[in-house]
Amino acid sequence: MWSATIGYRRYLEPYLPRFFADAAGKLALAGREALIDLACGTGEIAFGFSKYVGSLTGVDLEPAMIQGAEAAAKERGVKIRLIHSAVEELPDDLGQFDLVTIGKAHFWLKAEATIDRLDRILAKGGRIFICFAGTVRDGDSAWYRAYRQVRRRWAPDYPFHRLAEAPEEFLQDSPFRRVSAVRVVATHTISVDHLVNRAFAYEANSRVAIGDRQEQFIAELRAALAPYARDGAVKEKFQNRGVIFERSA
Ligand SMILES: C[S@@+](CC[C@H](N)C(=O)[O-])C[C@H]1O[C@@H](n2cnc3c(N)ncnc32)[C@H](O)[C@@H]1O
């Protein structure tokens, strides 16, 4: 249940304005395009592209995420049409879109039904942009492995293996082919408290998922991070990465 993460999502690895600017450049957006963000959550991807396209639509399965997106749109003064639906069951009368975005979500979508919907809603010459934001797992984020170990131990039944599916794999049996990719890497310093809060922003470790043993979970996260922290903070290298697809000729 992703809506259990609302309130903590600001602690996740951020999507950077530079990422959307670079993607808008590669996509050669002219500012008139109709964008639909599938599995939009609270709308981060749609809002990131808002100044580069003509209209925004968002779709999500969870009503609370749609409400979160609605609230975020109001706060930002951005217009977005929001639709409560599973991607695989998108209504037929939505029209067509020049840009379909999917952020941190293709892992959870059923490929065959999603590809069928993508084929229907993608306008002629349209593009699909599948993206995510995450920690870069190298020496610059040395704490990551220990942090992840605790998080995974506390969610033994969560299908983490699905997160390894590349966008290219997701669309391998589709009429769409990869044309290019965008990657932006940055570093920042974040506090141990920030990372404790971030853990609750993942569906696997949300406050609902952890239940009444949250204090112990927090203590284990803090103990795992302690060897890497200086003055209560660690350095994180993170990336925003997106892959662009278009219809095969
Ligand atoms: C990890 S969040 C990603 C949110 C946002 N796109 C982002 O990049 O931050 C995954 C979202 O996918 C939605 N979701 C999962 N399965 C879905 C489906 N079959 N149809 C529509 N939305 C779905 C969840 O409700 C959740 O909001």
Ligand as a Chemical Component Dictionary entry (heavy atoms), coordinates in Angstrom:
data_LIG
# 
_chem_comp.id                   LIG 
_chem_comp.type                 NON-POLYMER 
_chem_comp.pdbx_formal_charge   0 
_chem_comp.three_letter_code    LIG 
# 
loop_
_chem_comp_atom.comp_id 
_chem_comp_atom.atom_id 
_chem_comp_atom.alt_atom_id 
_chem_comp_atom.type_symbol 
_chem_comp_atom.charge 
_chem_comp_atom.model_Cartn_x 
_chem_comp_atom.model_Cartn_y 
_chem_comp_atom.model_Cartn_z 
_chem_comp_atom.pdbx_ordinal 
LIG C1  C1  C 0  6.977  3.954  -5.993  1  
LIG S1  S1  S 1  5.487  4.841  -6.379  2  
LIG C2  C2  C 0  6.054  5.893  -7.689  3  
LIG C3  C3  C 0  5.361  7.218  -7.735  4  
LIG C4  C4  C 0  5.899  8.222  -8.761  5  
LIG N1  N1  N 0  5.647  7.782  -10.116 6  
LIG C5  C5  C 0  7.371  8.505  -8.574  7  
LIG O1  O1  O 0  8.150  8.313  -9.517  8  
LIG O2  O2  O -1 7.778  8.941  -7.498  9  
LIG C6  C6  C 0  4.566  3.615  -7.232  10 
LIG C7  C7  C 0  3.145  4.072  -7.580  11 
LIG O3  O3  O 0  2.576  3.138  -8.489  12 
LIG C8  C8  C 0  1.202  2.992  -8.189  13 
LIG N2  N2  N 0  0.770  1.737  -8.789  14 
LIG C9  C9  C 0  1.236  0.490  -8.531  15 
LIG N3  N3  N 0  0.638  -0.415 -9.328  16 
LIG C10 C10 C 0  -0.207 0.281  -10.132 17 
LIG C11 C11 C 0  -1.100 -0.087 -11.194 18 
LIG N4  N4  N 0  -1.219 -1.349 -11.562 19 
LIG N5  N5  N 0  -1.808 0.893  -11.792 20 
LIG C12 C12 C 0  -1.698 2.200  -11.408 21 
LIG N6  N6  N 0  -0.864 2.598  -10.416 22 
LIG C13 C13 C 0  -0.135 1.655  -9.787  23 
LIG C14 C14 C 0  1.157  3.036  -6.676  24 
LIG O4  O4  O 0  -0.136 3.318  -6.163  25 
LIG C15 C15 C 0  2.190  4.127  -6.391  26 
LIG O5  O5  O 0  1.595  5.392  -6.306  27 
# 
loop_
_chem_comp_bond.comp_id 
_chem_comp_bond.atom_id_1 
_chem_comp_bond.atom_id_2 
_chem_comp_bond.value_order 
_chem_comp_bond.pdbx_ordinal 
LIG C1  S1  SING 1  
LIG S1  C2  SING 2  
LIG S1  C6  SING 3  
LIG C2  C3  SING 4  
LIG C3  C4  SING 5  
LIG C4  N1  SING 6  
LIG C4  C5  SING 7  
LIG C5  O1  DOUB 8  
LIG C5  O2  SING 9  
LIG C6  C7  SING 10 
LIG C7  O3  SING 11 
LIG C7  C15 SING 12 
LIG O3  C8  SING 13 
LIG C8  N2  SING 14 
LIG C8  C14 SING 15 
LIG N2  C9  SING 16 
LIG N2  C13 SING 17 
LIG C9  N3  DOUB 18 
LIG N3  C10 SING 19 
LIG C10 C11 SING 20 
LIG C10 C13 DOUB 21 
LIG C11 N4  SING 22 
LIG C11 N5  DOUB 23 
LIG N5  C12 SING 24 
LIG C12 N6  DOUB 25 
LIG N6  C13 SING 26 
LIG C14 O4  SING 27 
LIG C14 C15 SING 28 
LIG C15 O5  SING 29 
# 
